[in-house]
Amino acid sequence: MPIFEGGEGLDFFLECARLYEQENPGKIIDLYGDPRIADKVRVRILEGSYPDVTNAGLNYWPLIRNGTVMPMDEYLDQPNWEGDMTWRESFLPGSLDAFKYEGKVYAIPFMYSVYAVWYNKTMFEEQGWEIPTTWEEFFALCDRMRAEKTWPLAFQGRYPNYSQSVIEHSYYQLAGPEGYAGMKLLEPGSFDNAALVQSFELMQRTSLDYFQPGAMGMSHTESQLEFFLGHTA
């Protein structure tokens, strides 16, 4: 079971695996993690050697449409761990909708999180900076920060998926829900349109003009430390 090894580590997954083994004697879960697990799983997919379960950050929709990924409805309709409802009923309303295709559920959420731009509240108050609400206001504020000898953004460049989230979130706002869904389904024209070009342009301008020097060589923890030390806003 290949698992993404992020900042939270693997302890949660390993504990669940060992507990499952205790409850099901004779069954062994081979669980391993890596910060770049998506690259390794991608190679396995190309080889046709699919893992039983994974949370690697990949675009699974083409695999789902091709019938490579197995739906989970059979298991979702069985009793949950506590035995007081079905597994499906134990999820928050709407939690499984994002993973549906033709009425069947192909994945379950491990967690819900928010991608956000963090800012130094003390620094903003001391400098009199206002929180931007549009891209134009954001770029204007970044220009002001640069003029005042402050680097606006700490960012890591070692793992490409961090920039992917910025690009995709921008594309969602520019192309709308239907356009975004079309991109995930690899529909013709999804990667050759004005909205996607603009999304990349926004990311390009942000990275070239406002990332702290050396950002592209940093890891996520190194860039976080730069922010915590007050080296960026």
C-alpha positions in Angstrom: 0.0 0.0 0.0 1.9 3.1 -1.2 1.1 6.1 0.9 2.1 9.8 0.6 4.4 10.6 3.5 3.7 14.3 4.3 4.2 16.4 7.3 1.9 14.2 9.4 4.1 11.2 8.9 2.9 7.5 8.6 2.1 6.7 12.2 -1.7 7.0 11.6 -1.6 4.7 8.7 0.7 2.2 10.3 -1.5 2.0 13.4 -4.6 1.4 11.3 -2.7 -1.3 9.4 -1.6 -3.1 12.5 -5.0 -2.9 14.0 -6.5 -4.4 10.9 -4.0 -7.2 11.0 -5.0 -7.9 14.7 -8.6 -8.1 13.8 -8.0 -10.3 10.7 -5.4 -12.9 11.6 -3.3 -14.2 8.6 -3.6 -11.0 6.6 -0.6 -8.7 6.3 -0.6 -5.1 5.0 2.6 -4.1 3.2 2.4 -0.3 3.8 5.2 2.1 2.8 5.5 5.8 2.3 7.4 8.4 0.4 7.1 12.2 -0.1 7.3 11.5 -3.9 5.1 8.5 -3.9 3.1 9.8 -6.8 6.1 9.3 -9.1 6.5 5.7 -8.0 2.9 4.9 -8.4 2.8 6.5 -11.8 5.6 4.1 -12.9 3.6 1.2 -11.6 0.5 2.3 -13.5 2.5 2.6 -16.7 3.8 -1.0 -16.1 0.3 -2.3 -15.4 1.2 -3.2 -11.8 -1.5 -1.4 -9.9 -1.5 -1.1 -6.1 -4.5 -2.4 -4.2 -5.0 0.9 -2.4 -3.1 4.2 -2.5 -3.6 7.9 -1.7 -0.9 9.1 -4.2 -1.8 12.5 -5.7 -2.6 11.5 -9.3 -5.4 12.2 -11.8 -7.4 9.0 -11.5 -10.3 10.0 -13.7 -8.9 8.5 -16.9 -8.3 5.3 -15.0 -11.8 5.3 -13.6 -13.3 5.8 -17.1 -11.2 3.0 -18.4 -12.4 0.6 -15.8 -9.1 0.2 -14.1 -10.2 1.5 -10.7 -12.7 -0.5 -8.7 -15.8 1.1 -7.2 -16.2 1.0 -3.4 -19.9 0.9 -3.1 -20.0 -2.7 -2.0 -17.8 -1.8 1.0 -19.5 1.5 1.7 -22.8 -0.3 2.2 -21.4 -2.6 4.8 -21.3 -1.8 8.6 -18.8 0.7 9.7 -16.1 0.0 12.3 -18.3 0.9 15.2 -21.2 -1.2 13.8 -23.9 1.4 14.4 -24.4 2.4 10.7 -23.1 1.7 7.2 -19.7 3.0 6.3 -21.3 5.3 3.7 -23.6 6.8 6.4 -20.6 7.6 8.6 -19.3 10.3 6.1 -20.4 13.9 6.2 -23.2 14.7 3.7 -21.7 15.4 0.3 -18.2 14.0 1.3 -18.3 11.2 -1.3 -19.8 13.3 -4.2 -16.5 14.5 -5.5 -15.4 10.9 -6.1 -18.5 9.7 -8.0 -18.6 8.6 -11.6 -21.8 7.3 -13.3 -23.4 6.8 -9.9 -20.6 4.9 -8.3 -18.0 6.0 -5.7 -14.4 5.3 -6.5 -12.5 6.9 -3.6 -13.1 8.1 -0.1 -11.7 11.2 1.5 -8.9 10.8 4.0 -9.3 14.3 5.2 -10.5 17.7 4.2 -8.1 20.6 4.2 -7.8 24.2 2.9 -5.1 25.5 0.6 -4.5 29.0 1.9 -2.0 31.9 1.7 -0.7 32.5 5.2 0.4 36.0 6.1 2.3 37.5 9.0 -0.4 39.4 10.9 2.1 41.4 13.0 4.0 42.5 9.9 0.9 43.5 8.1 -0.3 45.6 11.0 3.1 47.3 11.5 3.4 48.1 7.8 -0.3 49.1 7.3 -0.8 46.5 4.6 -4.4 45.5 3.6 -5.3 42.0 2.8 -6.0 41.7 -0.9 -9.2 40.2 -2.3 -8.3 40.2 -6.1 -5.3 39.3 -8.2 -4.9 43.0 -9.0 -4.8 44.0 -5.3 -2.5 41.0 -4.6 0.1 42.1 -7.2 -0.1 45.7 -6.1 0.5 44.7 -2.5 3.5 42.5 -3.6 5.0 45.4 -5.5 4.6 47.6 -2.5 6.3 45.0 -0.3 9.2 44.7 -2.8 9.5 48.5 -2.7 9.7 48.4 1.1 12.5 45.8 0.9 10.3 42.8 2.0 10.0 39.6 0.0 6.3 38.8 -0.3 6.2 35.0 -0.6 8.0 32.0 0.8 7.5 29.0 -1.5 9.1 25.7 -2.2 10.1 24.6 -5.6 11.3 21.0 -5.0 7.8 19.4 -5.3 5.8 20.5 -8.4 2.4 19.6 -6.9 2.4 22.7 -4.7 2.3 25.0 -7.7 -0.3 22.7 -9.3 -2.8 23.6 -6.6 -2.4 27.4 -7.3 -2.8 26.8 -11.0 -5.9 24.6 -10.7 -7.6 26.8 -8.1 -7.1 29.8 -10.5 -8.4 27.8 -13.4 -11.5 26.8 -11.4 -12.3 30.5 -10.8 -11.7 31.4 -14.4 -13.3 28.4 -16.2 -16.0 27.6 -13.7 -17.0 24.2 -12.3 -17.8 22.6 -15.7 -14.5 23.8 -17.2 -12.6 22.4 -14.3 -14.4 19.1 -14.4 -13.6 18.9 -18.1 -9.9 19.3 -17.4 -10.0 16.5 -14.9 -11.7 14.3 -17.5 -9.1 15.2 -20.1 -11.8 16.5 -22.5 -10.5 18.0 -25.8 -9.5 21.6 -25.4 -9.2 21.5 -21.6 -5.4 22.2 -21.8 -5.6 24.6 -24.7 -7.8 27.6 -23.8 -7.5 31.1 -22.6 -8.5 30.4 -19.0 -5.7 27.8 -18.5 -3.1 30.0 -20.2 -4.1 32.9 -17.8 -3.8 30.5 -14.8 -0.2 29.7 -15.8 0.5 33.3 -16.4 -0.7 34.2 -12.9 1.6 31.6 -11.4 4.5 32.6 -13.6 4.3 36.2 -12.6 3.9 35.3 -8.9 7.0 33.0 -9.0 9.2 35.3 -11.1 8.5 38.6 -9.3 7.5 37.7 -5.7 9.0 34.4 -4.6 11.9 34.8 -2.1 15.3 34.2 -3.7 16.2 30.5 -3.6 12.6 29.4 -3.3 12.9 26.9 -6.2 15.5 25.0 -4.4 13.7 24.8 -1.0 11.5 22.0 0.4 8.2 22.8 2.0 9.6 22.7 5.5 12.5 25.0 4.6 10.2 27.6 3.1 7.9 27.3 6.1 10.9 28.1 8.3 11.7 31.2 6.3 8.1 32.4 6.8 8.2 31.7 10.6 11.5 33.6 10.9 9.9 36.7 9.4 12.0 36.6 6.2 8.8 36.9 4.1 5.4 38.5 4.6 
